[in-house]
Amino acid sequence: MYVCMAMRAAVSGKGFIARDLTIENTAGPSKHQAVALRSDSDLSVYYRCSFLGYQDTLYAHSLRQFYRECLITGTVDFVFGNAAAVFQNCVLLARRPLPEQKNSVTAQGRKDPNQNTGFSLQFCNVSADSDLAEFTNSTATYLGRPWKEYSRTVFMLSYLGVLLRPEGWLEWNGDFALDTLYYAEYMNSGPGSGLASRVKWPGYRVITNSAEAVNFTVGQFIDGNLWLPSTGVKYTSGLTV
């Protein structure tokens, strides 16, 4: 199913499941924020779905969400919100932004250190879309930036393409949240996964052991073993398939 619009679709309630659905916001890069989907559904699943847009494509706003084998395209903060969301085996393609813009894959919005929210991207592929491919040297693309003070995002066991800047992550505004965020990487691969020139922020870390990484898996981070089996959607509970 394909849904094409110049305004966002929104999902709420509990237990929403979408399969083989494409939602595209056609507003284009010059319209700035252009959400394709806002999700507020607890225990929601998006399987083999595509979310297409430019700035702020997917608003994973709140509660527990699982994305499997999805395609997400965009430019500035194209996956954002304050859900507890795991993205597994997804493809995230950065597109060509406006000339003055920098691409950021994520902008997670955790406001309080006691919130059990954040984004975990596991077995994913972060690459350039076709319109950006020949401009990766002149277009800055980053894994994420802190929308709120306790922003939390983890990329693990994923392929990071050549489009990413060596620093990996981008400031939101000066030193805002650099002490309080939690940004981490674990056993990624690809030309954009090098750690030597990564940011030196107090809140950034390289995870070096599975005991810490397992906290951001489907089984631990969103309690997936308690509710995903009933959906019939395949998933990996832990760190290995």
N, C-alpha and C positions, 0 to 999 in steps of 0.2 A: 504494500500500500504506500502511496506517495501523497504527502500533504505539502502544498506549496503556499506560502503566505508572506505577507509583509508585516505581520505582528505575531506574537508568540502563542504557542499552545501551552496549556497548563494542566497539570495532573495533581490531584489531591486524593484524600482517602487512604485506605490501607490495602496493600496487596495488589497494586496495579501491575499488570504484565503486558509488555508490548513485544511482538515478534515481527521481524521482517517488515519494519515500518521505516519510511524515510520522511523526515520533517525538514523542510528547508525554509529559512527566512531569506527572502529575495531582496531585502532592502539594500544590500550592497555595502561596500566599505565606507562610502562617504556619508552614510546615515549614522555612523558611530554605533551606539548600543543597538543590537538587533538580535534579540533572543529568539531562538527557534523553539526551545522547550524549557518550561519551568516545572520542576518536579518537587512536590511536597508529599509524596506518597511513601509512607513507611512500609518497609518490606517489599519495595518495588523492584521489578526486574525488567531490563531492556536487553533483548537478545537479538542479535543480527540486525540492529537498527542503525540508521544513519541520521546524523544531526549535522546539517549543512548551513554554514553562515559565515560571518566575518567576526565582528567584535561581540563578545559575550554570547556565543552560540548556545551553550548548554548551561542552564542555571540549575545546578543540583542544590536546591535551596535548603532542604532540611531532612532529617530522619535518615533511616537506613536504606541504601540503594545499591543495586548491583547491575553492572554493565558488562556484558559478555559478547565478544566478537562484534563490537560496534565500530562504526566509522564516525569520527568527529572532525570537522574542518572549521578553521577560523583564523583569526589574527590576534587581536588584543584580548587577553584573559578569556579565551574561548571555552574553558571549563571553569566555572566559578560557583561560589555558594558556600553553605555551611552544613552540608549533609555529611553523614558518615558513609562514604561511597567507595566501593572497590571497582576498579576498571580492570578487567581481565581479558587478555588476548584482543585488545582493542587497537585500532589504528587511528592515530591522531596526526592530521596533516595540517601544517601551518600554511596559510595562503599569503599572497603578497598584500601587505597593508598599504595605507596611505604613506606618502613619502616621509612624513615627520614621525611616523609611528614605529614602535618596536613590538615585535610579537612576543606574547607570553602565553604558554600553553595553559597554565592554571593560575587562579587567584582565589585561594581558599580563605574563607571568612570566619574562622573560629574566633570568638570574642572573649572567651573565658577559659583559663587553663583547666577547669573542671569539666568542660564539655568533652564528650567522647566522640567528637567529630573530626573530620579530616578527609583527605583524598589519598588513596593507595592505588598506584598504577603498577600492575604486575603482568609480566609477559606481553607488554604492549610494544608498539612500534611508533616512534615519534620521527616523522620525516617531513619533507617539503612536498606540498601539492604541486601540480604541474605548472601553475602560474608563478610559483616562487622558485622553482628549481634552478633557473639560470641567474637568480638574483641573491642567492644565499650569502655571497661574499659581501654584498652591500646592504643586506637586511639583517638586523640583529634579532635573533630569536632565542628565547630563554625558556627554561622548564617552568618557571613560575615566579610570582611576586606576591608579597604579603598584603592582602586586601584589608585584613584586620589584625589586631595586635598579637593574637596567638595562632596565627595561620599555621596549618600543619599539612604537609604533603610529602609523600614518599614515592620515589620511583625505584622499583626493584625488578631485577631479572628481566629487564626490558631492553629493546634496541633503540639507541639514541643516534639519530642521523647526523650527517655532516653539517646540517643547517644551524646547529646549536653553537652559541658563543662559548669559548673555553671557560668563562666564569660560571656558566650554568644557570645562574639565578639572577634576578633583577630586583633592585630596590623599588619600593613603592613611592616613597618621598623622603629623601635623605636617609637618616638612620632609623626611621620609624620601624619598630617591631623587629629589628635585627637581633636584639637580645632575647626576645620572647618567643619568636617563631620556632617551629620545629620542621626543618627541611632535611631530608635524608636521601641517600642513594645506597643501593645494595646490589652488587654483582650485576651491573648493567653491562651491555656490550655495544659495539658500533663506534664509528668515528667521533661521535659526540659524547662518548662516555668517559673520556679521560679526566682524571681527578687532579692532576698536577696544578692546574691554574684555577681551580674552583674558588668561589668566594670564601673569605676567612671570617665570616660572621659568627658570633657566639652561638647562634641558634642553628647553624648548619652543621651536619655531621655526616660522616661516612660510616655506615653500619658495617661492622666487621664480623659479626657473629649471628648465627641463625636464631639464637635465643631472643635477640632484640627484633630481628626481622619478622619473626613469626607473629608478633603482635599486630602486624598490618595485613595479615592474610584474611581470606574470607571467613575461615573458621573462628578466628579470634576477634577481628576488628568489627565485623557486622553480625556475629553469631550465626553465620550462614548455615551451619549444619542443623540448626533448629527450624529453619523455614524454607531453605532453598530446595531440598529434595521434593517437596510437594508440588513445586512449580514445573518439574520435569526438565528444567534447564540444566545443562551440564556445567560443572564448575570444578575448580581445584580448591580443596579446602586449605591446604598448607602451602609449603614452599616448593614442593615438587609435584609433578604430574603423576 
